[in-house]
């Protein structure tokens, strides 16, 4: 279960140079934030940040932004960034529902969704980060032919996500696998999250899809 009440975490977020806690109206400004024209890729619901921090280390010519709702979870990634001081990595503490206020059309190159909250009750389906409602939000910030990459061990959520992409006319599925770690082509270069390592070690197959904006 995610930590949600680490004393002082909120204050750290407010004061840290790598974190934006009031990102509203930042749409169109990310080139100035990073000081270059490199592609911008974001992870929504980044947790403790292992995935996006690893990508930032591996790809210095790509800018990465991790988005997390809870200060107590984001704190772990911020502490690591304070050590590494990667110039191509920033964080936003926010609810993803407001993502359209933070990025301009075409400002984002790729979106990563890893082991997202399944919101299992049907009445909460629109809160799932792969719902058609969120897919519509992503069209407002992705460049033409931009991608969403989604990984999970939750088969029900994955099946839902596949159908949501199929029912969204602006999107098309380019890759679907129900066992990522046994797919020799797709697993090459795969960066694991904390949850991915945990669940796969328990024998749970990892599902992955990639959807492209038409």
WORA-V899848 format. One record per backbone hydrogen bond with DSSP energy under -1.0 kcal/mol. CO is the residue of the C=O (numbers start at 1). NH is the residue of the N-H. E is the energy in kcal/mol with one decimal. If there is no record, write none. Layout:
# WORA-V899848
co->CO nh->NH e->E
co->CO nh->NH e->E
This chain:
# WORA-V899848
co->6 nh->9 e->-2.2
co->8 nh->12 e->-1.9
co->9 nh->13 e->-2.1
co->10 nh->14 e->-1.9
co->11 nh->15 e->-1.8
co->12 nh->16 e->-1.9
co->16 nh->19 e->-1.1
co->18 nh->91 e->-2.6
co->20 nh->93 e->-2.2
co->23 nh->26 e->-1.7
co->26 nh->29 e->-2.2
co->29 nh->33 e->-1.8
co->30 nh->34 e->-2.2
co->31 nh->35 e->-1.7
co->31 nh->36 e->-1.2
co->39 nh->63 e->-3.0
co->40 nh->109 e->-3.9
co->41 nh->65 e->-2.1
co->42 nh->112 e->-3.0
co->43 nh->67 e->-3.1
co->46 nh->49 e->-1.9
co->49 nh->53 e->-2.2
co->50 nh->54 e->-2.0
co->51 nh->55 e->-2.1
co->52 nh->56 e->-2.2
co->53 nh->57 e->-1.8
co->54 nh->58 e->-2.1
co->55 nh->59 e->-2.0
co->59 nh->62 e->-1.8
co->63 nh->41 e->-2.8
co->64 nh->90 e->-2.1
co->65 nh->43 e->-2.1
co->66 nh->92 e->-2.8
co->67 nh->45 e->-2.2
co->67 nh->46 e->-1.8
co->68 nh->94 e->-1.1
co->70 nh->74 e->-2.5
co->71 nh->75 e->-1.9
co->73 nh->76 e->-1.1
co->74 nh->78 e->-2.2
co->75 nh->79 e->-2.4
co->76 nh->80 e->-1.6
co->77 nh->81 e->-2.5
co->78 nh->82 e->-2.2
co->80 nh->84 e->-2.4
co->81 nh->85 e->-3.4
co->86 nh->89 e->-1.2
co->88 nh->64 e->-3.1
co->90 nh->66 e->-2.4
co->91 nh->20 e->-2.2
co->92 nh->68 e->-2.3
co->95 nh->98 e->-1.9
co->96 nh->99 e->-1.9
co->98 nh->101 e->-1.9
co->99 nh->102 e->-1.6
co->99 nh->103 e->-1.2
co->101 nh->25 e->-1.1
co->101 nh->27 e->-1.0
co->104 nh->107 e->-2.2
co->108 nh->143 e->-2.2
co->109 nh->147 e->-1.2
co->110 nh->42 e->-2.4
co->111 nh->149 e->-2.8
co->112 nh->44 e->-2.2
co->113 nh->151 e->-2.2
co->121 nh->124 e->-2.0
co->122 nh->125 e->-1.9
co->124 nh->127 e->-2.3
co->125 nh->128 e->-1.5
co->128 nh->131 e->-2.2
co->131 nh->135 e->-2.6
co->132 nh->136 e->-1.9
co->133 nh->137 e->-1.4
co->134 nh->138 e->-2.3
co->135 nh->139 e->-1.5
co->138 nh->141 e->-1.5
co->138 nh->142 e->-2.2
co->141 nh->108 e->-2.3
co->143 nh->146 e->-2.0
co->146 nh->213 e->-2.9
co->147 nh->111 e->-2.2
co->148 nh->211 e->-2.6
co->149 nh->113 e->-3.0
co->150 nh->209 e->-2.2
co->151 nh->115 e->-3.4
co->152 nh->207 e->-3.2
co->154 nh->158 e->-2.4
co->155 nh->159 e->-2.9
co->156 nh->160 e->-2.1
co->157 nh->161 e->-2.3
co->158 nh->162 e->-2.6
co->159 nh->163 e->-2.0
co->160 nh->164 e->-2.3
co->161 nh->165 e->-2.1
co->162 nh->166 e->-2.1
co->163 nh->167 e->-1.9
co->165 nh->168 e->-1.3
co->168 nh->171 e->-2.1
co->170 nh->214 e->-3.0
co->172 nh->212 e->-3.1
co->175 nh->210 e->-2.2
co->177 nh->208 e->-2.5
co->179 nh->182 e->-1.6
co->180 nh->183 e->-1.9
co->183 nh->187 e->-2.6
co->187 nh->190 e->-2.2
co->193 nh->197 e->-2.2
co->194 nh->198 e->-2.0
co->195 nh->199 e->-3.1
co->196 nh->200 e->-2.4
co->197 nh->201 e->-1.6
co->199 nh->204 e->-2.2
co->200 nh->203 e->-1.5
co->206 nh->180 e->-3.5
co->207 nh->152 e->-1.9
co->208 nh->177 e->-2.6
co->209 nh->150 e->-2.7
co->210 nh->174 e->-2.9
co->210 nh->175 e->-1.6
co->211 nh->148 e->-2.3
co->212 nh->172 e->-1.9
